Structure formats: structure tokens, C-alpha cells
Amino acid sequence: MRARPGCSSLVGLDPVTGGTKEYWVENDLIQYFYKLGWQHKFKALHSVKEVIGQPAVVFRGLCRDGQEEAMCFAGLASHRYSNHGAELPPPHGMTFVVYVRSDDVIFR
């Protein structure tokens, strides 16, 4: 697997081959969540890894300017986190989504 400066990698499903591939989260984004005390977003990286590893569905071609080649991984996370970082059950009837740019960087 290749290194990408300033990023941390997460292995997930490659929807083209059915195998696995590396996706990237910018370290600045991770630090931003942590510094602001957004524990629910910081800890949500566990759910990101879970959903990109075993999504229920993957969409490509978002109808948004500049994101036509982006992907959206959607699935059920096993849990979520409160604003204070406490583990909670997932919200009933809701899915967890992860947006990935065409360069394999997770942006939301």
C-alpha cells in the first residue's frame, strides 16, 4: 500500500473490483475534530472504517458541482457517539454515509 503525506489510511471495499483498497482521511481534519472537542466526529472514524469496509450500497456520480466522480458509501454502523464521546446504539431507521472524492480522500 502506498503512503500519502498528511493523511491516515483506512482500508475499505473497492466497488470496482470487489477487493479492497486504501482510502485516506486528512490528518488536519482529524486534528480539527479533536481540537474542537467534537468527540462524536472524532470517534465516528470507527464507523467510517466499518461502513467503507462493508457498505450496504455504493453510489458513484454525485449530482454536485465538482463531485461528479465522487462516491457515497452507505451502510449500518454498529454504534454512534454522543457529543461527549459516549458510545450509543445507532439511530433507528438511519444509515451512516461516507463521501469519498475521486482521489480516494474521505471528505465527509
RABELWO-V962855 format. One record per residue. PSI is psi in whole degrees, -180 to 180 (none if undefined). D_CENTER is the distance of its C-alpha to the mean C-alpha in Angstrom with 1 decimal. Layout:
# RABELWO-V962855
psi->PSI d_center->D_CENTER
psi->PSI d_center->D_CENTER
This chain:
# RABELWO-V962855
psi->147 d_center->18.6
psi->149 d_center->18.8
psi->147 d_center->18.2
psi->114 d_center->16.7
psi->137 d_center->18.4
psi->11 d_center->16.7
psi->156 d_center->13.3
psi->145 d_center->11.8
psi->150 d_center->10.8
psi->135 d_center->8.7
psi->133 d_center->10.5
psi->-176 d_center->9.5
psi->136 d_center->11.7
psi->107 d_center->13.6
psi->-15 d_center->14.5
psi->-47 d_center->17.7
psi->-20 d_center->19.2
psi->-5 d_center->17.8
psi->-149 d_center->17.5
psi->160 d_center->14.7
psi->167 d_center->13.4
psi->137 d_center->11.7
psi->162 d_center->8.7
psi->143 d_center->8.9
psi->128 d_center->8.0
psi->130 d_center->11.3
psi->-33 d_center->13.4
psi->-37 d_center->15.0
psi->-43 d_center->12.1
psi->-46 d_center->11.7
psi->-36 d_center->15.5
psi->-48 d_center->15.7
psi->-44 d_center->14.0
psi->-46 d_center->16.2
psi->-34 d_center->19.3
psi->-6 d_center->19.1
psi->18 d_center->19.0
psi->72 d_center->15.9
psi->-35 d_center->15.4
psi->-36 d_center->13.4
psi->-40 d_center->10.6
psi->-49 d_center->11.3
psi->-18 d_center->11.4
psi->-13 d_center->8.3
psi->-27 d_center->6.6
psi->-42 d_center->8.7
psi->-35 d_center->7.3
psi->-49 d_center->3.6
psi->-41 d_center->6.3
psi->-46 d_center->8.5
psi->-38 d_center->7.1
psi->-22 d_center->6.4
psi->-37 d_center->9.7
psi->70 d_center->11.6
psi->153 d_center->10.6
psi->-34 d_center->13.6
psi->151 d_center->13.5
psi->127 d_center->12.1
psi->146 d_center->13.6
psi->150 d_center->14.7
psi->59 d_center->16.8
psi->140 d_center->15.7
psi->60 d_center->18.9
psi->141 d_center->18.3
psi->129 d_center->20.3
psi->-2 d_center->18.7
psi->23 d_center->15.7
psi->-26 d_center->17.9
psi->3 d_center->16.2
psi->162 d_center->12.6
psi->155 d_center->10.6
psi->118 d_center->9.0
psi->129 d_center->7.8
psi->141 d_center->9.4
psi->-178 d_center->10.7
psi->122 d_center->12.3
psi->149 d_center->11.0
psi->-17 d_center->14.1
psi->174 d_center->14.2
psi->179 d_center->13.2
psi->146 d_center->14.7
psi->172 d_center->17.6
psi->-22 d_center->18.1
psi->2 d_center->20.0
psi->4 d_center->17.5
psi->138 d_center->19.3
psi->133 d_center->17.7
psi->161 d_center->18.4
psi->156 d_center->18.3
psi->152 d_center->15.8
psi->136 d_center->17.3
psi->132 d_center->19.7
psi->13 d_center->19.2
psi->151 d_center->15.7
psi->162 d_center->12.4
psi->131 d_center->8.8
psi->147 d_center->7.1
psi->126 d_center->4.0
psi->133 d_center->6.3
psi->127 d_center->7.3
psi->169 d_center->10.8
psi->-19 d_center->13.7
psi->16 d_center->13.8
psi->20 d_center->10.5
psi->129 d_center->9.0
psi->125 d_center->5.7
psi->-7 d_center->7.7
psi->none d_center->6.6
